[in-house]
Amino acid sequence: MRRIFALLACAALLLTGCSAVTVPAQGEAGPISEVELTSAVTSSVNATTAPMFIEETSMDEEIKTIEPEQEPNTFAELSTATNFLNITTTRADDTTTRPVTINITTTRPVAATTRLTATTTRPAVPAPAGEMRAAWISYFELRQPSGGISEAAFRTKYDALFKQIADFGISTVFLHVFPFSDAIWPSALAPWSHILTGTQGRDPGFDPLRIFCQLADKHNLALHAWFNLLRVTEGSATAWLAQDNRAAPHIASGDGRVRLAGPGWYWNPAVPENHALILGCIREILENYPVAGIHIDDYFYPTTAPEFDAEQFAAYRARGGTKSMADWRREVIDTLVRSIYRTAKGIKPNAIVSISPSGNANKNYNEMYADVALWMREPGYADWIIPQIYFGFEHPLLPFERTARQWAALPRHSGLRLFAGLANYKVGRDDRWAGAARDEWLRSNDIIARQVRDLRTIQGYGGFVFYSANALFGSSLTEIAKQERDNLQLLLN
């Protein structure tokens, strides 16, 4: 404690006339929890001067250099200023380094606002044996310029990405192969995806999925084929759909097999014939490509509006059905998921069937009619469940740790493995649905790293999946996102 006060006293010299300095530590419990330092400081230090050094002779912790960021020294008359101090500490039993931001709030005018970067180390949580580390590659990352690119250029581009993924310590990729009822392989059932050339139905001149399988083998990555089950379009426009898109005639005829929900068009899952397209495409992939498994995300019922499938529900009731519409819809989705599992296992028994539902269990059950608890509890639906726990630690309704523990507490059958989807895409961005915590991802550069550490301490998790590869390796990452990636890298080495 004496060493902490000495360190913070030096930090306080950065401010002019600090009267009360409160220093909260972030992250899990450790050597530093919370220190309140009250001091009258009468001298000031220019934050852009040479680094400060603090002597430390104790054997259990050595406090090292504190250096200011290389930023312009700006001056302003402010009544309150928050300055960020970053501290590097090292303990004998540490194996990783984690940034910690210490907020120093002053209540008197200061001559300048100062931001210092630094890093503090915490004891590492060892990775469990067989930890699964994965990334989603979404259709956003597969979009090509209008007209597409050559096979050689395509191969070079994604060879570089797969190398980055593998070098980072990731072993598994979930690749978007069926994003809008269209395909990134030459399918007899679905048109070529518009993400490949800008035009749905246009042949790119090569087989992208074949290339991805070859690259996965080259870089020792397990490749899973990711399906959006029901989505046809993101918006209401349909003129861009290919003539051989099987949804197009149903949209044109208004027969109810494809319905508008919100801004987009979706297959109606209550029509059993609609399941055939999905099952057929899964069959094509498993029979022709060496993928490790089939992956589906949270695109189940797109709406709670009763008119979406009122005709089918009325027919169910006419046959003597007694379930409520909500329970009947859950049965519809259960049937589809069970069919996917049965189809996959019938073709390739060792194929992994994985599902990534929303991290909000109530939304799954009551809005998308996905009974994920059932799928975890009973065999025949999924091998892996990957809830999208896309929340920060400060989220007012679904804080990360509590939500992760709630998922881990759900009963599951002996063959099911649980992983967590993590929201790298939020790093350095405003989280507008998080209420008072909407700026959490702007204030911290170690949220994902802390989440990985937490998952390693919660019994039941076997790993994690990052959304998405672009949020880790994209060319336009924010500075905070780069720092988060560096912090995360230390846990994956």
N, C-alpha and C positions, 0 to 999 in steps of 0.2 A: 504494500500500500504506500509506503514511503517513497518508493521509486515512481509510482504513478503520480503522486502529488508533485514530485520534482519535475516530471515530464510535463505535466499540465501547467505548472507554474511558468515554465519556459514558453509553452504555447500561448499562455495568456499575455505574455509580453508583446505578442503580435498585435494586440488591441490597445487602443488608447483609452484609459480610464475605465477598464472593466470593473464592474462592481460585484456581479454575481455570475459565475460561470457554471452551467450545468452540463455535464458530459455523460450522455447515455451511450453505452456500448451496444452494438448491433450483433445479432446472431445468438448462437447457443451459449449456455453458461460456460464460463472459462475464467482465466486468471483475472480478466477485467470485466466487471459487471456494470456498476454505475458509480460514478464518483461525482460528488458536488464539491466544487472548489470555490470558496468565497475569499476574495483577495482584493486589496486595494493596490492597483498597479499604477505607478505614476510615470513610468517610462514607456516609450514605444519603440518598436523595431520595424524597419522597412522589410516587408515580406519578400522582396526580391534580392535581399543581400545574400551573402554566402551561407551555405548550410550550417545549421547548428548541430553541435555534438553534445551528447549527455554521457557522462562517465557512468559505468555500471560495473560493479565488481562481483555481484552475487553470481553463484554458479548456476542457479536454476533459471535465470532469465537475464538476457542481455538486451538492453535497449540500444538500438543502433541509430543510424543517421536519419534525420528528418529533413527532407528537402522540399523547397517550394516548387510548384509547377512553373514551367517557363511560360508565364502569361504576362501581358502588359500590366504594369503597375498603375491601376486606375484609382483616382481619388474622388470621393464624394462625401458630402455632408449628409449623414444618415442618422436617424434617431435610434434605429435598431439595425444591427448587422449580424448575419450568421456567417461564420467562417468555418471552413472544413479543414480539419487537421487529420493527417493520415500518418499512422505510426507503424514502424517496422519493429517487431519484436521477434525474438527467436528463443525457443525452448529446446532443451536437449532432446525431448521426445517428439518434437514436431517433424512432420514430413511434408507438410503443405503450407503454402502462404495464402492468407485470405485478407482482402482489404476490409478495413473497418473505418467507417466515417464517424468522426466525433464532431458534433455540432456545438459550437461555442457561441452562445447568444449574449450579446451585450445590450445594455439598456441606456447607454450614454452615447453621445455622438462619437464617431470614430473617423479617423482621417482617411482610412482606406478599407476596402473589403479585400480579404485575402482568401485564397483557396490553395491549400496545400494538398498534395497527393502523397499517400504513403500506404504501406501495407502492414498488416499485422498477421502473425501466424497463430494458428490454433492447432491443437492436436488433431491429426487426421483420423477419419473413420475408415478403416480398411475396407476395400471392396470385397463383397462376399464372393466365394467361389462360384463361377458360372454366371456372374452378373451380365445381364443382357443390356447392351448400350446401343441405341438405335436412333435413326433420324427418319422423318418423313420427307419425301421429295414430292411436292405437290405439283399440280398442273401449272402453277405460277412459274415454277422453275423449269418447266418443260416447254413453255411458250417459245416459239421460233418466229423470226420476222416473216412478213408476208412473202409467200412463195417458198418458204422453208430454206434449209441449208443443205449442203452436200453431205453425203454419208461420211466422208473423211472429216469434215468440219464438225459434224455431230459427234463422231467418235472421239475426236480430240477434246472437244468441250467437256464431255461427261467423263472421259478418262481422268481429266484433271480434277473434276469434282469428286469422283470416287476415290482418287488418291488422297485428297484432302480429308475425306471422311475417314478412311482407314488409318491415315497417319494420326488423326486426332484421338484414336482409341475407340472408335465406333465399329461395331461388328455386324450390324444389321440395318437394312434399308427397307422402308415401306414405300414402294413406287406407285404413283398414281397412273393406273393403266386404263381406267374406265371412268372418266370424270363427268361426262355429260351424255351418258348412253352412247358414247363413241369410244373408239379403241386406238391404242398406240401399237397395235399389231395387225397384220392383215386378217381381218375377221370375216367370216361368212355371215355373221349375224348383225354386226354393228358397223357403221361407217368409220372411215378414218377420222380421227379426232382433229378438230379445227386448230388445236394448239400446235400442231406440227407444221402447218403451212399457212394458217390464217383462214382456210376454207375447209369446212367439214366435208368429208368425202373425197378430198384430194389426196392421191397417193404421194407420199414424200419421196418415193423412189427407193426405199430400203425398209428394213424391218427394225424399228427402234427398240422394241422389246428384246429382240435377239441380241442386239448390241449391248443392251443393259445386262443381259444374262452373262454375256462374255466378259464384260467389265467387272461384274460382281465376282466371277470366278477368278479373274486376274488379281483382284485386290482382296480376295478371301473374305468377301462380304456375303451374308445370307440375304437373298432378295425375296421380298414378299409382294405379291400383286394386290394393289389397293383398289377397291371398287367403291364408287358412290352408287348405292343400290337403286335409288329412285329418281335422282335429279336428271332432268332433260335440258333445262335452260336456267340461266341465272335471272334473266329478265323475261318480259312478256313477249318480246319479239320472236318470231319463229321463221321469218323468211330466210334466215341463214342456214336453217337445217338442211342437210343433204336429202336428196330425193329418196335414198334408200335408208334413211333413218326411220326405224319402225314406229317411232312415236308420231311422226308427221301426219299420217293419215288419220290417226285417232284424234289429234288436235283439230284437224280440218273437219272431221265429221261430228265432233262433239259427242261421241258415244260414251264418254265418262271413263274410258280406260286411262286417259292422261288428263290431269286436271290442273287448272291454274290455282296456285296457293301462294299468297303474298305476291312477290314480284316474279316468280318463276313457275315453270311447268314441271310436273312430277308424275311419274307412273303411279297409278292407284294400286296400292298393295292388296286391296281387298278383292281384286280381280285375279283369280288364280292363274289365268293365262299369261298375265304379265310376268310371273315368276320365271317363265320359260326362257326369256331373253337372258336374264341374269345367270341362270343355271347353265344355259348353253355356252355363254361366254367363259364362265369358270371352267367348264369342261374343255373348251378349246385351249385355254392356257395350260391347264394341268396335263393335257395329253401331248402338248407340243413344246413346252418350255420347262427348263429345270429350275422352277421357282421353289422356294422353301415353303410357301404357304399362300393362303388367300386371306386378305385383310379387308374388313368393312368398317366404315366409320359411323358417325351418328346421324346419317341421313335416313331416318325412319319416317314416321308420319310428319309431314311438313306443317300441319295445322291441326287445331282442335275443332275447327268449324264443322258442324254436323253435316252440312251439305256436301262436303268433299266426297264422302262415300255413302250418302244416304240411301241410294238405290240398292246397294249391296247389303246394307244393314237391314233394310226393309225386307229383302228377300230372305235373309237369315231368320228374321222373326217369323216370316210366313211359313218357314219350314219347321217352326216350333222352337226356335232358339229362345233362351230366356236370359241370356247375359245382357248387362247394360252395354251401351255403345262403347264405353271406355274399356271394359273387360273384353268385349268382342274384338276391339282393335288390337289389344295386347295379344290376343290369341292369333290374329292375323299375322302380326310380326313374329310371334313365336314360331308359327308354321313356316314362314319364309326363312328364318334363321336356321331352323332345324333342317330344312331342305338343303340349304347351302352346305351345312356340315356333312350331311349324309352324302351329297353329291361329291364333295371334295374327298372324303374318306373312301368312297367307292372307287374313285379313280386312282388316288395316290394315298394309301393308308397312313403314310408318315407325313403327309402335308399338314402344316399347322394352320388351324382356322382361328384367326384373331379378330377381336371386335374392340373398337375404340369409342365407347359411348361418351356422352357429356360427363364432365366431372360433377355436375349437379344431378344427384340421384332423383330428386323430386321432378325435375324437368324431364328426365328420361321416362319416368313412369307415368306421369300425368299429362305431359304435353306431346311427347313423341311415342308414347305407348310401347316403350321398350322395357320389358321386365328383366333388367340386367341381373337383379338378385337371383332370379330363377335360373338364368343362364350360368351363373357362377355356382349355384347350388346343385344343379342336376346335370349329369353328363348328356352329351348329344347336341350341345349348342356351340360350345367354344372350347378351345385349348388355352387360349390366352385372353385376358381382359385387360384393356389399357385405358382406364378412365382419363379423360383430358382434364387434369387438375390445373387449369390455367388461371390460378389465383395467387396473389402475393400473400405474404404472411399477415398483412394488415387488412385484408379484405373484410369488410364489415359483416358479410353474411356467410362466406365460405372461405375462411382463412386456411391457408395451405395445410398447416400441420394437422389441424383438427379434421379437415376434409380427408386428408390422406389416411388418417387413423380410422375414420369411419368406414372407408372402403376396405381397409385391411381387416376390419372386424367382421365383415360379412362372411357367412358360411360359404364354403366352396367344396366342390367335389375333389377327389384325390388327384385327378389329372389336370386340374386347372392351375395356371400360373398367373400372378398378378404383377403388372407393371404400371408405371405412372407416365402419362403424357405431360410434358413440361413446356411452358410457353416462352421459349426464347424470343419469339417474335415481339413480345411486349417490352423487352429490355430497352431502356432509353426512350420509352414512349409513354404518352398519357393513357392511363387505363380508365376510360370515361365511364365504365359501368361499375367502378369500384367506390363510388361515393367519396367520402372524405379521404380515402386512401388512393385516389386516382393518380397521385404523383409518386407513389411508392417506387415504381419502376424507373422514374426519373432521378430519384434520390440515391439509389443503391446500385452498385455494380457487382454484387455477389449474391443476388437472390437465387438464381438457378444453382449456383454452387452450394449454397446453404440447403436448398431443397434436396439436392443429391445426397448431401451428408445426412439429412433427416431421414430420407428413404432408407438409407443403409442401417439406420437404427430402429426402424419400425418393422417388427416381425411380419413377414408375409410378402414383402416386395422382392422381386427378383431382378429389378433393373428399371430402366426409364427410356423414354423416347422423346427426342427433341423435335419440336415444331418451330422451325423446319430447318432443312439443310441451308437454305438461303439465309436464315437468321444467324447462322454460325459462320458461313463462308462467303456471304454476298459481298459485292464490291462497294456498297454504299452504307456500310455499318456505321452507326454513331460511335463516338468515342467511348461511351459507356458500354455499348454492346461489345466493342473490342476488348475492353477491360474485363467484362463478364466472361468472354470466351477464354481469356488468358487465365482467369481464376478457375474456370471449369477444367481447363486443360491439366492443371496440377492434380486434379482428382482422378484423371483418366490415364495418367502415365503409369 
